[in-house]
Amino acid sequence: MLAATLVAPGHDKVIPLEPEFIVPQDGAEKQDCENQAAKRWLACHGQRYSALDPVYLGDDLFSRQPLCQAVRDAGGHFIFVCKPSSHPLIQQYLTGIDLPAIEHTVKRGKQRFVHRYRWLQDVPLRDGSDAMTVNWFEIQIINVKGETTYRNSFVTNLPVGRDTVVELAACGRARWKIENETFNVLKNKGYNLEHSFGHGKKNLAAILVSLNLLAFAIHTVCDIGDDLWRAARTKLGPRYNFFNKLAAITIYLIFPSWKDLLLTLAFTKPPPIPP
């Protein structure tokens, strides 16, 4: 499936949106793919989310003109990974010129790294007179030994310059939160999401995934906005432990309210006495 997810740099909370499943479409002769699923998602949901002025993130697979145009038509912006090997025309524009650049020193614990940014505006995304013009930028992270520990480049329709490139790079890199804060949690932290549930010949696996995402979205909203939920989560530690305790205690005890249940899980109120 294509998992649309709200993320932002500097935030550890992510909110899943409606997924688009990558399955053969009725009447289609070609096998379905992630790119086609992204176009369907934008056609179905893009206009509704355009009020948020969204910036869509994606890997190098998405940095092709048809999908970039679909994002713009849906009222959004894009920051997509741009690999040199798959965008030779952009590489030609970058060759033999001195690009504007800035460097920032970043400290992580006792270690220091140099973040180097370069950019180039108004380059064609592909050959042809109808090519979309995009802005290219790159981030390179260098350790104290002078070794490059990370390098990535992106294309965007947003303005790139000395005042914006750092924030744009942080946004582009936030795409990894979809894997780390979404799928890693769903697979390993108590939701038991599997690559294939192995059930049903048609839609059952998709239904199970959708219910999984819906539960994760509700729990995330509680993490953001419910003080009692956060207190109980903090007291019980890992997410899977919270779920196990929640399931166990409600087997044996009847709570008069959701508030009483959370207060008991947070160890601030004794459980009700069984009749």
N, C-alpha and C positions, 0 to 999 in steps of 0.2 A: 504494500500500500504506500501511497504518498501521504506522509504525515505532516499536515500543516500545523504549525505550532507558533504561538506568540512567545518571542524571546526578546531580551534587551541586554546590552552589555552592562555589567555591574549588578545584575539581578540574578539571584539563584532560583527564582520561581519561574516556571514555564507553564503555559496554559495550552492544552491541545485544542485544536479546532476540528471542524469536520474533516475526516479523512477521505481520500479518493482511492478506491481500490484498483489495482493494476490487474485487470482481467480482460479477456477477449470481449469486445463489445458486439452487441447484436448486429449482424449484417456486415461486420468488418472482415475483410479478407486477410489483413495483416495482424500479426501478433501485437498485443497492446504493449505500451512501454511507459516509462516514468514521464517522459516529455509530453506524451499525449494526455496522461493523467493530470499533469499540471495545467494543461490548457483547459481540460474539462472543469477542473476545480475553479480556475479563474472565471470561466464562463458562468458557472453556477453561483459562486460566492463573492467574486471580486468586487462587484458594484456595491454589495452590502457593506464590505469592509473598507470601501474607498473613503468613507467618512473619517476613518482613523489616519488617513494619509500614510498608508503602510509602505514600508520598504521590504521587498521580498528578497530573501537570501537563498542561495542555492550553489551547488557545486558547478564544475566546468560543463557538465551536461546541459545546464540551463542557459549558458551564455551564448545562445544562438539567436539570430534576429527574430524568427517567428515567435519564440517564447518571450523575448524582451518586448516585442511589440504587443503581445497579448497582455503583459503586465501594464504597459502604458495605456492600452485601450480600456483596461479595467480600473483606471484611475490610481494606479500604484507606481512606485519607484522600484528600482532593482539594484542590488549589489551582488553580482555573480562572480564566482571564481573564474579566472581567465588563464588557463595553462598556455605557456609559450608554444608547446607542440601542436595544439589544436587551433591556434590563432596566428598563423605565420604572417599574415598581412600586418597585424599590429606589431609583431616583432620587427618587421621591416621599418616601420615608422620609428621604432625605438633605437634602431641601430645607428651608431655614428653620431649621436647628438648628446649634448650635455643636458641631462634632465634636472629640473629643479628638485632639491632635496632638503630635508631637515633631519636632525638627529635628536633624540631624547635619551637620557640615561635613566634607567628604571632599576630600582632596588627591590629585590625579593629576598627577604631575610638578610643573610650575609652576602648574597651574591648580587652582582651588578651586571646589567645587560644594556646594550645600546640598541634602541629601536630606530632604524633608519627607514625613512619614507621617501619615495620618489613618485612622480606623477606626470601625466601628459594629457592634455585636453584635446577634444575634438579629433578623434581618430575613427576611421570607418571600421565597423564591426566585421565587414566582409567585403569581398570584391563586388563591383557592380555599381551602376549609377543610383540605384535605389537603396544603397547601404545606409543603415542607421549610424549616426554619429554618437560615439560614447566617450566617456572619460575613463582613462586607465590609471591605476595606482598600484603601488607595491609596498609591502612591509617586509623588512628583513631584521631579524633579531640576532645580535652578535654577542658572544660571551667575552669575558676578560682575556681569553686566549686568542681572540680574533676569529673564532670559529663561528660560522653561521649555524645557528640551532633551529632556525625557522625562516622560511621564505614563502610568500604567497603573493599573488597578484590578482586584481579584480577589475571588472568593468562596471560602470554605473552610469545612470543618466543624471545623477546629482552633481552639483558643482564641486570640483576638486581643486583645492589650493592649500596654501600654507595654513589657513585658518580652519580647514575642514578635514584634511586628510587623516589626522590622528583619530578623530571620532569615526570617520567612515571605515577605517581599518578595524577599529574595535567592533563596529557593527558587523562587518563582514566575518570576523572571527567568531562572533556570537552564534553563528550557525552550528557550532559544535555543541552548544547547549541542547540542541534537539536530540543529539545522540547521548550526551552525558547526563543531562538532567531529566530526559524523557525516557528514552528506550532503556538506558542502563537501570533506571529506577523500576520501570515496568517489568524488566526481565529478572532482576536480582533482588529487589527490595520488598517483595511481598505480594506483587500482583500476578506473578507467574505467567507473564506473557511469553508465548512461544512463537517461533517462526512459523510453524504450522500446527494448529490445534489438532489436525487430523480427523476432524469430525464433519460429517455431512458431505453430500455430493454437490450442493449448490452454494447456499449462503450462510450456513451455520457458523463457519469459522469467522466470516466477516462480522456476523452479529456478536460473537464472543469478543472480538477485538474492539468493536464499537462500545460494548458495555464496559470493557476494561478502560478505554480512553475516557468514557463518561465518568466512571468512578474516580479516575485520576484527576480529572478537571474539577469535580466537586471537592475532593480532598485539598486540592491546591487553593481553591477559593477559601476553604476553611483555614488553611495555613495563613492566608493573607489577612482575613477579616474576622476570625473568631478567636477571642482571647482565651476562652476556656479550652478550645480545641488545641491551641498552641501550648497551653500549660500542661495538658495531658500528654501531648506528643513529646514535650521536653522532658517530662518526668519519666516516661517509659523508654526513651532512647530511640533505637532504630525503628524505622517504619514497620517492619515485619513484626517486631515485638509488640508494637501498639495494636496491630491488627489481631495478633494472637490473643492478647489480653482482652481485647474488645469482644472477640468471639467467645472466649471461655467464660467470662463473667456474665454474659447475657444468657448463657445456657442455664445457669443455676439461679439467677436473681432477676426479679422484676423491678425495674426502676420507674418511679412515678413520672419522670421527665428526662429528656435528653440532657438538660442541665445537670441533673443529679448524677447521671451516668458519667459525664465528663468530670464533675467534681470528684467522684470516687476514683476515677482513673488517674486524676492529678494528685491523689492522696490528700485532698483538702476536706473531704467529708467521708464519714464511714459509710459502707454499703448498707442498704436496707436490710432489716432483719427478716429472714424468710418466715412465712406464715406457718 
